[in-house]
Amino acid sequence: MAKTIKQLADELGVSKQTIRYHLKSLPVKFTGKDSNGIITINTTGARLIKNKIVNKTRNIAGKQPQQKSSLPVNNQEQINSLLQRLDTLEQTYHEQLLNKDQEITRLHNTLDQTQKLLDQSQQLQLIAEKKVDEFKKISNTSNKNKKNHQKTWWSKLF
């Protein structure tokens, strides 16, 4: 007995568009029109469309459990990947921290050396100032002696 698109769609629980989509792939010999011009599908065509729809829903239903069972594996792979990346980052940060510690130690040593050099420079400056003061004192005394010596020489003449 021939069925209309609406009757077949209601029977299979799908939309009329789905039936029309599958109807396009069937040969014309499985379809016809009734006296009112409504498209009908003979029993063989209806059975072929039914098989396609049932197989398609089975494939969709069959894929979902596989996806669910593969998700934990995929999640485990993601977890392992993230753990590995975390370990790599931890090692990198540890190496960077060690490098920073070494740099800080080097900078402290440089600062200590600079401080020692500054102290030495200040001591040398102080010594130099003392020598300049001594030289000025010696120079002043020698100038006084020269003046005294000159007076006595002049005094001898006159």
KALINPE-V211493 format. One record per pair of residues at least 12 apart in sequence whose ideal C-beta (glycine too) atoms are under 6 Angstrom apart, sorted by the first residue. I is the first residue (numbers start at 1). J is the second residue. Records with the same first field share a line. If there is no record, write none. Layout:
I: J / J
This chain:
2: 40 / 42
3: 41 / 46
4: 38 / 40
5: 19 / 39
8: 46
12: 53
22: 49 / 52
26: 45
30: 42 / 44 / 45
